[in-house]
């Protein structure tokens, strides 16, 4: 009987070590689920960073354009402030459907 116990002892020890490692893999700090979540967060952050980088590049190009030429300033003045050059005629194109939807209801006359 003692001989059998002596032969089983290394297997029990290895089984215990394997169980401990598996426990850490599945439930311990830095387990596989947390690793997957962190990978997803990193991927989402990389996408956001790429979008922000594209936006920053567009803003930098716009700043450069505004500093170097009058065309961009003129375009912005026309679109945002409704400015026109002397001698030009301003035409406003109005969508009739949009006007009807955005017109406030007529006020009721007071008795």
N, C-alpha and C positions, 0 to 999 in steps of 0.2 A: 504494500500500500504506500509506503514511504517512497518507493522508487517511482510510482505513478505520479505522486504529488510533485516530486522533484522534476519530472519530465513536463508536467503541465504548467509549472510556475512561469516559464518564459512566455508561453502562449497567453496566459492570463495577463501578464505584464504588457505584452504587445497589444492585446485586446483593450486593455485599459487606456493605453497611450493613444490608440486609434480612436477610441470613444472620446477622449479629451480633445483631440484635434478636430474631430467631426463636430463636437459641440461648439468649439470656437469658430469653426467655419460657418455653421448655420446660425448660431445665436450670439456669439461673442462680439466684442468691439471690432468694427470693420468687417462685418459679415458680408456675405455675397449680396444680400439685398441692399445693404447700404452702399456697396460699391456700385451696383446698378443704378441706384438713385443718383449718386454723385456723377456718374457718367452721363446720365440724362441731363442733369443740371449744367454740366460743363458744355454739353452740346447745345443746349438752349442759350447759354451765355455766349458761346461762340457765334451763334446766329444773330443774337442781339448786337454783339460787337461789330459784326460785318455790316449790319443795317446802319448802325451809328457811324461807322467809318464812311459808308457811302454818303450819308447825310453831311458829315463833316467835310468831305471832299467837295460836295455840291456847294456848301456854304462858303468854303474857301475860294472856289472858282467864282462865285457870285461877288465876294468881297474884292477879289482881284479885278473882276470886270468893272465893278463900281469905282474902284480906285483909278483904273487906267483909261476908261473911256466915258464919253457922254451918252453913248447909245443906251447903256443899261440904266443910267439915271433917268434919261428921257422916257424909256419904256415904263419904268416904275412910276414916274410922275403921271404918265398917261393912265396906267391901269389902276393905280391905287388912289390917286388924287383927282382924276378926271380932268387933268390939265390939257390944254391944246395950244398949238403954236399960233402966232398972229397970222391971220389970213386963212386959217383952216376953218372948215365947217364941221361942227360936231353933230353926229347923228346917233340917236339912241334907238336900238332895235328892241322892241318889247314883245314878248310872247304873250298873246292875248289870253291863252289858257292860264298862264302863270299869274297874270294880272287879276283875273277873276277869282282865283283861289286865294290870293294874298290881300284882296281888298277887304277892309273891315266892314262889317254890316252897317247899314245906314242907321243913324241915330233916330229913335222914335221921337216924333214931335211932342212937345210938352203940352198938356191940355190947358 
